[in-house]
Amino acid sequence: MDTLKAIENLAKKAQEEKTPAFDVAERVLLRIRTEEEGSFGFVAFDVFASLSAVAASVVAYFSIGVLRSLTSPLMQFITPLQEVRLW
C-alpha cells in the first residue's frame, strides 16, 4: 500500500508541474531553408538511382533471353550423355 501511495503522490506532482513553453518555429524554418539550398545531394542520388535502374533493366532483358534459350538447367548435364553409345 505504501508503494501505491508513493506512486499516486508522484502522479499528482507530475500533473501539477507546468511544462516549459518555448518557440522553435524560427529555428525550424531556418533549418528547412538551409536544407533546400543544399539539395545537390538529391540530384546526384537521383542520377545514380536512374543509372542503376537502367543497368538492372539491361541485365533483366538479357537474363530473360538466356532463360528462354534453356529448356531445362539439367539439360547441360544430359546433352553429352546422349552422344555416348552404350553398346
Backbone torsions as a table, in degrees:
resi	resn	phi	psi	omega
1	MET	NA	-34.6	179.3
2	ASP	-65.1	-34.4	179.9
3	THR	-66.3	-41.9	178.5
4	LEU	-64.3	-40.8	178.3
5	LYS	-62.4	-41.5	179.8
6	ALA	-64.7	-39.4	178.9
7	ILE	-67.6	-40.4	178.2
8	GLU	-64.5	-40.6	177.6
9	ASN	-63.1	-42.2	177.8
10	LEU	-64.0	-38.5	179.3
11	ALA	-65.4	-41.4	178.3
12	LYS	-64.5	-42.0	178.9
13	LYS	-64.4	-38.1	179.5
14	ALA	-67.0	-36.9	178.8
15	GLN	-70.5	-30.7	-178.7
16	GLU	-79.2	-19.4	-179.8
17	GLU	-67.5	144.1	177.0
18	LYS	-99.2	136.7	179.1
19	THR	-80.3	140.5	178.7
20	PRO	-70.3	140.6	-179.2
21	ALA	-111.4	125.8	176.4
22	PHE	-147.2	151.2	-175.1
23	ASP	-98.0	125.7	179.9
24	VAL	-115.4	7.4	-175.2
25	ALA	-61.3	-41.9	-178.6
26	GLU	-64.7	-41.2	179.4
27	ARG	-66.1	-38.6	179.6
28	VAL	-65.9	-45.6	179.0
29	LEU	-62.3	-39.9	177.7
30	LEU	-62.9	-41.1	179.7
31	ARG	-66.4	-39.6	178.5
32	ILE	-64.4	-42.0	179.5
33	ARG	-64.3	-40.2	-179.1
34	THR	-71.3	-30.3	178.6
35	GLU	-73.6	-31.8	178.5
36	GLU	-67.4	-34.9	179.5
37	GLU	-70.0	-34.1	-178.3
38	GLY	-95.8	42.6	-177.5
39	SER	-90.4	16.8	178.8
40	PHE	-64.6	-32.0	179.6
41	GLY	-61.6	-33.4	179.7
42	PHE	-71.1	-33.1	177.9
43	VAL	-66.0	-44.7	178.4
44	ALA	-63.6	-38.7	178.1
45	PHE	-65.7	-40.5	178.6
46	ASP	-62.9	-41.4	178.4
47	VAL	-64.2	-44.4	179.1
48	PHE	-62.9	-42.2	179.2
49	ALA	-65.2	-37.9	179.1
50	SER	-66.6	-44.3	177.7
51	LEU	-63.3	-37.9	177.7
52	SER	-64.9	-39.3	178.7
53	ALA	-66.1	-39.1	177.9
54	VAL	-65.5	-43.3	178.6
55	ALA	-63.2	-40.7	179.0
56	ALA	-65.4	-36.6	178.6
57	SER	-66.1	-41.0	178.2
58	VAL	-64.2	-44.1	179.0
59	VAL	-63.7	-41.5	178.8
60	ALA	-63.9	-39.5	179.6
61	TYR	-61.4	-48.2	-179.9
62	PHE	-70.5	-32.5	178.7
63	SER	-66.0	-39.7	178.8
64	ILE	-66.1	-38.1	177.3
65	GLY	-63.7	-42.2	178.5
66	VAL	-67.6	-39.8	-179.7
67	LEU	-64.2	-36.0	178.0
68	ARG	-70.4	-30.9	-178.6
69	SER	-75.6	-23.3	177.3
70	LEU	-87.1	125.9	176.6
71	THR	-80.7	-41.8	177.7
72	SER	-152.8	138.1	179.1
73	PRO	-61.4	-26.5	-179.2
74	LEU	-81.1	-11.9	179.0
75	MET	-63.2	-26.6	177.9
76	GLN	-64.7	-27.7	178.2
77	PHE	-85.5	-30.5	-176.2
78	ILE	-84.2	-29.9	-175.8
79	THR	-55.5	-46.1	178.8
80	PRO	-64.9	-27.3	-179.5
81	LEU	-73.5	-24.8	-179.4
82	GLN	-69.7	-24.7	-178.8
83	GLU	-85.7	-16.3	-178.4
84	VAL	-85.3	131.4	177.0
85	ARG	-91.4	130.9	-179.7
86	LEU	-83.8	-30.4	-177.5
87	TRP	-122.2	NA	NA
